[in-house]
Amino acid sequence: MKKNNFRVLVNTALNELSPDLRTVLMLRYGLGESGRQSIGKISKQLKVKASRIAHMELRAIRNLRRPTLCAPFFEALDEMVTLIWHEIAEEISEAGSLIRKSENYDMVMEALPGEISLAIKCRYGSLISWIGCNAAEAERDWFRSKYAPETVTAKVAQLVEIWNQKTPPFGVGYLAALLQADVPFLRFLLALSPWVAGFYGGYTTERPISSSALRAIRLHRLFLYRYAGMIVTQDQLVNDYNAVYHDDQLNIYMAETTIRTRPHLFVEAGEQVWSALGSVREYAPYAEVDDVIPETEVAQKYSDGKKPSVVFERPWSETTAADIVLETLQLNDFSRRQSIAKALFERTGGRHPETSVQLALTTHEDILEVAPEVYALRGTCETIDPVNTWSEILLTKRACKSFMLERYAGESLNAYPLWTPAMEQHWCLWAEGNSELNLGIGFGGASDRAYNRKLYQSLLFVSEPDLWPVSDAVKTRWRFKKQAVSIYHFARSVPEPLWQRIPSLQDLFSVAVIFKRTGYANWIRASQASGLGRHSLHAAGPMVLLIALEIILPADHWQERHEPGPQMASALLVMEKEIRKKGFVHWMDETGAYFKKQLQESIRRVPLGWVSGDCIREFLDALVGTTSSGQAIENPISQDMAEVSIEDASEGETLMKMPEQLRLPF
């Protein structure tokens, strides 16, 4: 049955309807020249209520179901099953085709010609009912195949059993032989399986391909093409792998894990000695059965224009920056952000921007920040001893100074997984050893030694030797050093000029919310919450205003820990109400005027501590100067922040990415 003939049959039936009912169906199913229209558009065009149009459509379809009208085009519809199925099938192969159950059937229905959609609606009520009557059902799909549905279902169950028993990848020939299926049928079975899989140079595995599966394919090809019938030590295998592939690096542990979990590909021939199952003859016929097309640049890397058979290039279309970041972290227990970014650039040739590194580090569920700018896999963090673990990667002046600054600011010793008592002890030992050396910041000689001594003495000032995992005699010796030598050299005066950057009112709101939820305040958290970085001195501005508004209480020094003030809850509630009303707050609205008045009054009635009244006067003067040019009008606050309920907020929750805490036995 051709579409044109079918259209004639449907139009013949429509001509038996009343003009108004026929018009509604013509417009709804695009049987005229105007195309399909929604009920709303038809309602406006015919100047009839939408509910009336919907009722007329149902009435017209009921009339079409009269046997004298529907019999001819119902019979023709049965003859068009194969044509309709191929119009809506998602995947089509020699072995069969399928439709995902997750498909949007309304959109599929609209893709069909209008007369076919109308016929399906008349006979089956919906497209999914038509599919159920004309296709076989699998767990996630409807399918049609040249094989009997019982055969397909049994083969899929067998494939799932194989997949669950062993770790992919599998050789295409290996799977095809086990299932007694040719390659097109195997591809169809994979499409019907509970997971998405594809072919990769003679192998089949999940899509997108995982790092572990990629390494297994590459290692197996090394055996087939370079060590056929030979046994190879792990060291030799790792060295050869790293020499061939520059977009990935392998170590002994990763190689052993990859090989041991796939006994259908590799055989242990002795202690740390391996061989592989299969031969080039078995895998070569399937090497071209590959959905992943190598990029043009791959062939250009080799002198003859063709890549060696041993090489299997990474399918970059399926590789994200997060994949490379995870691979880098697998090589080392802990890695700095700069090292990860460098590795990403070297391995991908600049395919991914450096900004994607930070995105992966802060959003991937398997990655944790174990110290400032230092990251590790979650599995690695689970093995960290919260007292005894330490890492040489943190024995640098930058890491030591960051620890010392944040401890002085009131951060707890276990603020990061690697900030342990043992790490603090090693920092002190390292700093003591460098305190007389000509190393680090400065121009050499006395200036370097002076800086190193200041770093050592300041570190002693914030240290807690009583918590170190050492003997009592060692603790006593370090307590004496702390008492005799320690002095904090890195306290900075309030920066001048203070108001180079005018804090917005929503900056103040963001910072105050962080302080409420953490239970204390310091300049480092204020700097992060304001988007200034980690150790920006401009964080003094928001701190001044929060003290003047009694949202926090002044400490002895502006870089020390501050406690919540008596007006924290009420001030946040005032700002929250404004945010809920219009999505943002600024100094120019009623809420801003209220807080400016509070700032003026604070000069004479609020205990300001390290804050001077002149600081507040300068701010109010600067605010008047900037508002005339519009610089004090803030952008709308983010939706996440606007929906925050201050009163209902849990104590441990934060609005910014904070390190996970470890429970310590002290």
C-alpha positions, 0 to 999 in steps of 0.5 A: 500500500502506497502513501498516496493511495492510503491518503485517498482512503482516509480523505474518502472517509473524512468526506462523510463527516460534517464540515466542522468535524472534518475541518478540525481533523484536517487542521489537527493532523495537517491534512491540508496545506496549513500543516498540523496545528495545536488545539489553541491555534485552532481555537483562535482560528475558528473562534471556539473554546479550546475545550470545544475543539478537543471535544470535536476532535474526539467526536470526529474520531468516534464517527470515523470508527463506524465500520462503513467508514473505517474498514477500508483504511484500517485494512490498508493500515495493516498492510503498512506496518513495516513501512510505519515501523521503519519510519519511527524505528530508532535503530535499524540493522540487517538483523532488526530494528527497535524503538526505545521505551523512553522515546517521546511517542508524541513527537514520534507520532507528529513525525508520521504523515498526518493521515497515518497518525489519524488512522492509528489514533482511530484504531489503536488510540495511541502510538504505543498501543500500535507498537505493542500490537505490532512489535515484540517487547524487551526490557527497555525496547520494542523490537522487530527482527527477522529472527523469532522473538523467542530466539532474540529474547533468549540470546539477550538473556544469554548475553546479559549472563556473559556480561555479568560473569566477566568484565568487558571488553570481549572480542567480537568473535568470542561473543559471536561464537558463544551466542552462535550469532553473526556480527549484525545479529550481535550488534542487534542483541547489544542494542537490546541489552540493558546497557549501551555497548559498541564495537571498538577495533575487534572488541565490544564494550560499554559506550562511552568506553571506560578508561579500564576497558580502553587499557584492556583493549590496548594491552591485549593488542600489544600481546597479539601483535608484538608478543604473540605466543610469548610471556611478558613481565609486568614491567616490560608491558607497562614500559611498552604501553607508555612508549606507544600511548602518550594520551594515557600512562600506566603503572604496575598496579593499574596494569595488574588490576586491568589484567586480573579482572579479565581472565577471558583475555589474559593468562597468568603465566607466573609471578608477575608474568603474563600472556594473552588468549587468542591470536591475530587470526582470530581478531583480525577479521573483526578489526574493521567492525568498529563504530569509532572512526579515527581522526585524520590526524591519527594517520598523519602521525605515522610515516606511511600514513597508516597506524600500526596494527598494535595501536588502538587510538582513543575515541576522543568523541567519547572522552571527556576531560573528567576521564583524563582527570580520573586517569591522572589521579589513578597514577598518583595518590595525590595530585596538584591542580596545576599538574592535572591541568598540565597532564590534560594538555599533554595527553589531549593535545589541547582538545579540552580547555584548561577550565574543564579541569576545575569543573571536573575537580569540583563536580565529579563525585569520585574526586575530593579536595584533600588539601587546598589545590590538591586532589585525590580519588574518593577511594584513596581518601577512604584509606587515609588515616586521619591522624598518621597520614602525610604526603610529601606533595605538601612539603612546599612553602606554598602549601605550608603557608596556606595551612598556617594562614588558615589555621590562624584564621580558625580553620580546624586541623581536620578541615581537609583529609590531608590536614592531619596531626602527622602532616602538621608534624612533618611540616614543622620538621621540614620548616625547621630544616629549611629555616637556615637554608638559602631557599624559597622566596627572596633574592637569596642569602639573608632575605631567604633565610629570614623568610624561612625562619618566619615561616617556621616560627609562624607554623609553630605558633598555630601547631598543636604538638600534643595531637601528634602521633609521637612519643611523649618525649618528642611532644615535650621537646616540641612544646618547648620549641613552641613556647620558646620560638613561636611567633606569628609573622604573617598578620597583616594590617587592614589593607589601605585603601580599604574600599578599592572594591565596593562590596555589593549587598548580595555579596554581604548576603552570600558571605553571611549565609556561609558564616551562619551555616559554618558557625564562625567567620574568617577572612578566607571564607569571606574571600571565597564566598565573595568570589575573590579567590582564596587569600584575597585581602579585599575580604576585609571589606565585607568583614568590616560591614558585617561587624558594623551590622553586628552579623559577626563579632570582632576578633582581636585581629581581622585575620583571626576567627570571628564568632556570630553576632546577635543580629545575624539571624534578623539581618539575614531574614531582612535580606531574604524577604527582599530576595524572595520578592524580586530575586536580588538586593542592592544598596539603592532599594529600601533594604539597602537604605535600611542597612545604610542607616544601620551602618551610620548608627553603628559608628556610635553604638556598636563595639567595632573592635579592630574596625574604625568608624572612619572605615564605615564613613569612607564606605558610605561616602564611596557608596554615594559616589558609585551609585550615581554611575550605577556601579552599586546596582547588583545583578540579580542574585542566583536562583540557588541563593534566592531559594535558600531558606535561612531559618530552615538551613541545616548547620552543616550545609554550605552554599559553596564547595567546601572540603569534606570533614574527617572525624578525628579521635581528639 
